[in-house]
């Protein structure tokens, strides 16, 4: 694993920092097509209308995911420069976290699913926002998120409604049922998202020692007869609650160190989130940290 951190004065500098880190870790960059690639993983990385956009592909020029995912303005709060970035690059997973305007965070991430036997490429990609406008801010709770147009869950694999594809801020190319990037049998079907972590995510932190355990970040696909198939199980990131953690804090568990971040912005006064808000309560995540 490699860890990189620095400051960026604009989105071009942020994109270049991500490209440079990926190239050092074995990815290839094509400046003409603006595509990062590694093995069967392809990612188009562009700056469009003030957003850093990520588009998963199955080849350098084709097999696009239904929509991009993005970093950029959420609600009424624009990105502010210079911003600080941290990049966590592993063999099969890459995470970028940015911090701006004191306590705002955004992220993007992509990688190769560790789930065996998927007929697709296994690529997954996510970011703080989906392709649609995010003028209404964030919608998320301990049981659901991201069902309304104009909002984002701001969290990876948190969505609970498949109806608004442009709202979705993560995609996986499982190709189960020959459906490519799709996450449910039909567009109006329910995608489980955070469902398997309920009620655990709502019970954190525990009342015994006020700590929040780290829960797996996983994604599933709804299939015929309401059956589910696991499509992604992240190796180097976990769900958690940040009530008693400072953003950027490093937690040591055994031989592993984890760096803690809110999904967007920590707010202990409304810790369970809400609808059309400018924070993510105390919902957050931990990324495996092997830096200095």
N, C-alpha and C positions, 0 to 999 in steps of 0.2 A: 504494500500500500504506500502511496505517496500523499503528502499533505502540502497544500500550497495556500498562502494567504497574501493579501495585498490590498491596495486601493485602486479604484477605477474612477476616472473622471467623466465617463460617458458609457453608453451601451456598447459602443465599438470596442472600447478597452476591456470591458467585461467579457464580451464574446471572445476576444483574442486571448485573454487569460485562460478561459476554459479550453479553447483550441490548443493552446500551448501545453497545458497540463495533460490533455488527452494524448497529444502526439508523443510526449515524453513517456506515456504509459502504453504505447504500442498501437494507438489509433492512427489512421491516415486521414489527411485533410485535403480535399480538392477545393481550391479557392474559386474555381470557375463555377462549379455546381453548388458550392457551399455545403458540401456533404462530408460529415465525419463518418468513417467506417472502420469496422474491426470484425473480421470474419463475416458472419451472416448478419451483423448489426449495421444499420445505416440510419443516419440522423441528419436531416437538413436543418441547418442552424442559421437563421436570418434575423435581421433587424427590420421590422415592418411597423410603420406608424407609431413609433415610440415604444415598441415592445420587442423584447428578445423572444423569438419564436422557435419552437422545436417541433419538427415533424418526423415521426417515425416512418421508415420505409423498409421494404423487403429487398430492395436493390438500390443501386446508385441513382436510378432515374424513375423507378416505378414502385407500385405496391404501397402507396401512401396510406397512412392512417386516416380515418374520416375527418379529423381536424387537427390543428396545431394545438399545443399547449404553450403558455406564455409567462414571462416575467414582465411586469410593468405596472401602470397605475391600477390600483384597486380602490373602489369607492371614490372619495374626494381627495385621497392622498396620493400624490404623484411620487415617483422615485426622486430622491434628492442626491445630488452628487457634490463632492466625492462620496462614494460608498465603500464599505469594506466587504471583501469577499473571502470565503474559505472554500477550498476545493478538496474533496476527499475522493481520491482515485484508487479504485481497487481493480483487480484483473477483470472482473465481470460487471462491476457497478461503479457509477460515477455520481457524486453528489456535489452540488454547488449551493451554498447558502450566502445570502447577502444581508447586510445590516445597514440601515440608513435612518435618518431623522430620529436618532437616539434609540428608539425601541421598536422599530419596524423591521421585520425580517421577511424575506421571500426566498424561494428555492427553485431549483430544477434538478431532475435526476433521471438517469436512464441506465439500462443494463440488459443483461441476458438472464432470463428466468432460470432458476435452479431446479424447477420442476421437470422431472424426467418424462420423456415420452410425448411431449407436445408435437403435433404435426407441423406447427408453424415455426417461425424463426425463434420464438421465445422472447423477442425484444419487448421491453416495456419502457415507457417514457412518461414522465409527469412533470408538472410545474405548478406554481401557485395559482394560476388562473387558466381557464379554458379559452376557446377561441372567441366566445361571445363577449359582449360588453360586460364590465364588472361595476357599472355605475352604482349599483345598490350594495356593494361591499361583500361581506361574508355571511353565509348561512350555514351553520353547523351546530350540532348538539352531540350528546353522548350516544345517541341512537340513530342520527340521520344527518344528511347534509347535501347541499347543492342541488335542490330539486327545482328551484325557480330561476327563470331567465333573469339575467342581470346580476347574478351573484355567483360566488365560487365557494367551494368548501375550504379552499386554501390548504388542504391537506392531501396527502398521497393515499389513494384508494379509499377515500372516505365517502364518496358518493353513494346514494341509496336509491337513485331513480335514473332509469335509462332513457327517459323520454326526451330529454333535451341534450342531444349529442354535442352541440356547440358549447354547452356548459361543462362538459366533462373535462377534467384536468389531468386525466391519465388514460393511457391506452396500452393494450397488450396484444401482441400478435400470436395468439395461441393456435388459430386456425382450426379449433375444434368445431365439428359439424360443418367444416369447410366455410366458416363465416369470417375468416381472416381476423381483423382487429375487433370484431363485435363482441360484446360482453354478455349479451342475453339473446335468447332465441328470437325475440321480436323487439322492435324499437321501443314499444311501450312497456315491455317487461321490467320487472324490478331487479336491479343489480344489487347484490348483498352488501358491497362496500364494507363499512365498519361493523356490520351486523354480527359476525362471529366473535367480535371483541366485547359485545354487549352481554352481560352487564359489567364485565370486569373494568372497562374503561371508566364507567360511572362510579365505581367503588374506590378508585384511587384519588389521593394517596391513602394508604391504610391507616387505621386509627391506632395501631400498636406503636409504630415508631415514626409515623408521618412521612414515610418514604413511599415513592411510587415505583413499582416494579416495571420492567421493560417487557412489553408485549409484542409478539410477532406482527410484522406488517405483511399482510397477505392479500391476495386478490383472487376472486372466484368468478366462474362463468356459470350462469343459469342455463340449464339444458332441458331437454324434453322431460315431461312428467315431473317438473319442478325439482329435478336433481341438480346437484352442484359439482363442479370440477375445479380443483385448485389449479390456478394458472401462474401464480407468482408467489414466492416466499423469500423475502429479501434476506440476504445474508448479513448485511452490514448496517441495517437501520431497524429501529424499534419504535413502537408507540409508547408514550408515557404521559404523565401529567406533570406540569411544571409549577404547581402551587408553591413548593418549598425549594425550588431550584432557581438560580439566577441564570438568565440566558447566557450561553457560552460556558457554563460551569462544566467541569470535567468530573465524571463519576467513575470510580474504580470498582469493578466487580470481578473478584478473582484476579486473573491475569489480563483482563480486558479493561480498556478505558473507553468511556463513551462521552461524547460532547452533547450537551443538552440545548435544544432550541425550542421556542414557541413556533407553531406553524406560521403565524403571521405577527401577532402582537399579544403579549401577555396582559390579562386583565383579571385580577383576583376578585374584583367586586361583582363580576358577572362570569363566574368561572365555568359555567356550563354552556357558554356561547349564546346563540340566539339567531334571529333572522335579520338580515340587512344591517349588520353591525360592522364596526371598524376594528375588530379584534378577534381572537380565537380563544377567549377565555383562558383556561389553564391547560388546554389541549396542546400537546407538543410531541416532540420526537427526540430520539437519541441516535447519533451516528457514531460508528466505531472510530475511535481516534488513535492514531499512531504517530502523531506529530511530536514536537519537542516537549 
